[in-house]
Amino acid sequence: MKIGIIAPTSFESLEEINKDAKKIVSEVVKEVLDKEIVGVFDKCSVAEFFAKEYLKNKGKKIYSIIPLDDKEFGFAWLNQEIESPKGRKINCGTWRNQPEKLNEETDALLCLGYSSGVLIEIAYSKWFGKKPIYIIKELISGELPKDAVRKLDIKYISYKEVGEWL
């Protein structure tokens, strides 16, 4: 099973929601070590922290989505060194294709907090087999509006339940 990791860029925004955000993310990592992980790993981001913890704890396989052809914005802020020996880099072309590629490459999404980018990645799931999206309740300020997500497969779970769901 390939799990897409979606998260805000900064821990600062997560720590406004829960001061134990780093501890919670570290606990979540331990529950998915036997899964393959896919993500976009900005330097100093929540996703990069997740990926480093995953690799440190000998996670199974990790894939980095990188827009290698993007001339408009570039990708210098991504940590291009994040990958496991069996993983690889996945070229999504440009940033405009990134949410689509993330959804194409995954079986489920694991949401570690909200941001505008995370909301885009969640919305794109509608067109890619309506995969489940597991949102960690301790890392969000509230549930998404029901009218906006009624056609999505959203599950709000505790970080303590990740192993049961995935």
N, C-alpha and C positions, 0 to 999 in steps of 0.2 A: 504494500500500500504506500502510495506517495502522498505525503501531507504538505500542502502549501502553507508556509508560515507568513501570516500577514500581521503587521504591527506598525505602530507609529515610529517615526524616526527617533524621537528623543525619549529617554527614560524620564526626563523632567515632567513631561505631560502625563506619563503613567503614574509617577509618584504623587502627582496632584490628586489622583483618584485613590491610590493606595500606596502608603509609604513603604510597604513591603514588596513592591513590584519586582525588584531584582530577585528576591528570595522566591517569589511565586513563579517567575519565569524559569528559574533554575530547577524548581520542583517539576514543572511541566516537561522540561527537557528529559528528565529521568524516566518519564512515562512513555516516551516515543523513541527511545534508543534503538528499538528493533524495527522502526519504520524508516522509509526513505524520505528525506526532507528536500523541499524545493523552495527557493526564495530569492529575493533581491536584497543583497546585503550591503546597505550603505555603511560607510565607516562610522563608527561610534553609535550605531543605531540599536534598537531593541532586537531586530532580526539578526544583526551581526553578533550581538551578545549571545543570543540563542544558539546560533551556528557554532560559535567558539566553544560554548559549554557542551553542545552536542558532540563535537569532535573530541574535546577533552575527555569526555566520558565514553569514548569509543562507539559513537553512533554508527549505524549500519551504512548509510550512503547519503551524500548531500550533493545537490545540484544548484548551481548559481545561474540565475537568469540575468543576462547582460545584453544591453542593446549595442552590440559591437559595430553596427553600421550607422549609428546615430551621429549625424553631423550638426544637427540643430542644437542639442544640449550637451552632447558628450556623455561620458560616464566616469570621469576621473574620481568622483566621490564614492564609487563603489569599491568594496574590498574584493579585488579580483583573485585573491589568494585563498578564498574560502572554497574548499572542495575536499572531498575525501578521496582516498586512493581509487575507489571504484566509481566515484561520481564524475561529474564533468560540468563544463560550462555549456549553457544553452543560449545560443544567440537568438534574441527575439527581434532583431533588426533595429527598430527604433523604439523610443520610449512610448510612442503611440500604440505599439503592439504589445507592450509589456503585460498589461492586465489579461489580455487574451491568451498570451503564451503561458502565463502562470496557471490560468484555469485549464488550458489544454493539457498541461503536464501533470496535473494533480487529480487525485481521487476524492480529496476532501480538503477543506481549508481550516486552519486553526488560527483564530483571531486573538491576538494578545493586546487588545486595546484599539480604540478608534483613532482615525485621522482621516483627512479627505482622501488620501491615497488608498487607505484600507476600504473606505466606502466604495470607491471605484472597483476595487478588486472583488468585493462582495457582490456588487451589482452585476459584474460580468459573469458571475457564476450562473446566472439565469440562462445563458445561451450555451452552456457547456455541460449538458447532462444533468443540470440541476443538482449538483453535488452538495453533500452536507457541509454546513459551515458551523463549526463549534466555536462559540464565543465564550471566553473565560469571564464569568460574572464578576470576579474580584478585580478585574482590570478595566471595567467600563463604568460610566456614570449612569447608565440606564439602557433599557432595551430600545432597539430601533423602532420607528413608527410602524405599526402593523400594516397600514395601507401601503407603505413603501416596500415592504418585504413579504407580502402575502404570497407571492409566487416563488419564494426562495425556501430552501430547506435549512432554516436557522434553528440551532439548538443552543440554548444558554446553559452552560455547565460550570460547575465549580472546578477549580484547578485540581482538586482532590479526586475528581471523577474522570480525568482525562484517560487514564488507563482502562477504565470500564467502557468508554465510548469508542476509542480508537483501537 
